[in-house]
């Protein structure tokens, strides 16, 4: 089996860990009000081995996509079949597609640096239209931050990445218009921020990541507190927690998660 791109591997574990943390929290009769109290309460719960097996089974099948074939079209077909085999993950498919895309592209570029200029890529690209989310841009930004040994924050993402003319592959800044206009929402409480974001996310160009983007940038250096706060904030908790966990895992690695919540190997 080809080794997975390390950060893609971490992101996959992160998303599933976020799902597990949220689903485990539903076993607590009355949720605490503070993130550190919720983390402690989760630590005292008996591990849900059935749920972990289900999430781990999806994890292993996802990794297994890249065992054997080196053909994009085969990978795409097998990726979509994953959600026939695991229908309970269907609502999360396009976030997993972002992880799939990052890893598949890294494998091809290792073999051929000019792959994205090849006739093969032109054929593949047509199949990728309208797949995935805008999450890829956030992942590229966090990669830049790591390489520069800086710290991620929303102002830096907007000013030095989204609005930087040097990034000619970047989408039009209009995509992030509502993020730019409301960037101060990260100074609100988690619950206020989530309520504001979710009230308008469907009107934005990036509805899938609008609220999770704010959730991540609220406290990008505090993984456990961030995830617990996402759960306590209300709204679309499972999505917000899972996507934020994906970004934390990409940014910090999976060692940032408590062992009792981690999913995968």
KASULHU-V742458 format. One record per pair of residues at least 12 apart in sequence whose ideal C-beta (glycine too) atoms are under 7 Angstrom apart, sorted by sequence separation. I is the first residue (numbers start at 1). J is the second residue. If there is no record, write none. Layout:
i->[I & I]
j->[J & J]
//
This chain:
i->[185 & 25 & 28 & 65 & 197 & 198 & 65 & 162 & 197 & 227 & 230 & 215 & 141 & 25 & 144 & 194 & 197 & 227 & 24 & 27 & 79 & 158 & 226 & 227 & 62 & 141 & 21 & 24 & 61 & 79 & 158 & 193 & 194 & 158 & 178 & 226 & 24 & 61 & 158 & 193 & 211 & 215 & 223 & 178 & 212 & 23 & 58 & 155 & 186 & 190 & 212 & 216 & 75 & 154 & 185 & 211 & 215 & 223 & 175 & 20 & 58 & 101 & 175 & 186 & 212 & 216 & 220 & 20 & 72 & 154 & 178 & 186 & 212 & 137 & 223 & 62 & 97 & 98 & 137 & 179 & 209 & 223 & 224 & 20 & 97 & 98 & 101 & 19 & 66 & 94 & 98 & 102 & 198 & 94 & 95 & 98 & 198 & 16 & 94 & 190 & 194 & 95 & 190 & 194 & 195 & 66 & 134 & 194 & 190 & 191 & 16 & 190 & 191 & 194 & 12 & 12 & 73 & 76 & 72 & 73 & 4 & 157 & 154 & 2 & 153 & 1 & 1 & 153 & 152 & 151 & 134 & 135 & 133 & 134 & 138 & 133 & 15 & 12 & 11 & 8 & 8 & 8 & 5 & 5 & 4 & 152 & 5 & 2 & 142 & 142 & 138 & 142 & 139 & 94 & 95 & 92 & 95 & 39 & 36 & 39 & 35 & 38 & 35 & 38 & 35 & 38 & 35 & 31 & 59 & 59 & 21 & 25 & 56 & 55 & 56 & 18 & 22 & 21 & 52 & 47 & 22 & 43 & 22 & 43 & 19 & 22 & 39 & 42 & 21 & 18 & 19 & 18 & 18 & 15 & 18 & 17 & 18 & 15 & 14 & 15 & 14 & 14 & 11 & 14 & 13 & 14 & 11 & 10 & 11 & 10 & 14 & 17 & 21 & 13 & 20 & 7 & 10 & 20 & 10 & 17 & 17 & 17 & 16 & 16 & 13 & 13 & 13 & 12]
j->[197 & 38 & 41 & 78 & 210 & 211 & 79 & 176 & 211 & 241 & 244 & 230 & 157 & 42 & 161 & 211 & 214 & 244 & 42 & 45 & 97 & 176 & 244 & 245 & 82 & 161 & 42 & 45 & 82 & 100 & 179 & 214 & 215 & 180 & 200 & 248 & 48 & 85 & 183 & 218 & 236 & 240 & 248 & 204 & 239 & 51 & 86 & 183 & 214 & 218 & 240 & 244 & 104 & 183 & 214 & 240 & 244 & 252 & 205 & 51 & 89 & 132 & 206 & 217 & 243 & 247 & 251 & 52 & 104 & 186 & 210 & 218 & 244 & 170 & 256 & 96 & 131 & 132 & 171 & 213 & 243 & 257 & 258 & 55 & 132 & 133 & 136 & 55 & 103 & 131 & 135 & 139 & 235 & 132 & 133 & 136 & 236 & 55 & 133 & 229 & 233 & 135 & 230 & 234 & 235 & 107 & 175 & 235 & 232 & 233 & 59 & 233 & 234 & 240 & 59 & 62 & 124 & 127 & 124 & 127 & 63 & 217 & 217 & 66 & 217 & 66 & 67 & 220 & 220 & 221 & 206 & 209 & 208 & 209 & 213 & 209 & 95 & 99 & 99 & 99 & 102 & 103 & 102 & 103 & 103 & 251 & 106 & 107 & 247 & 250 & 247 & 251 & 250 & 208 & 243 & 242 & 246 & 224 & 225 & 228 & 225 & 228 & 228 & 231 & 229 & 232 & 232 & 232 & 263 & 264 & 227 & 231 & 263 & 263 & 264 & 227 & 231 & 231 & 263 & 260 & 237 & 258 & 238 & 260 & 238 & 241 & 258 & 261 & 241 & 241 & 242 & 242 & 244 & 242 & 245 & 245 & 246 & 245 & 245 & 246 & 246 & 248 & 246 & 249 & 249 & 250 & 249 & 249 & 250 & 250 & 254 & 257 & 261 & 254 & 261 & 250 & 253 & 263 & 254 & 261 & 262 & 263 & 263 & 264 & 262 & 263 & 264 & 264]
//
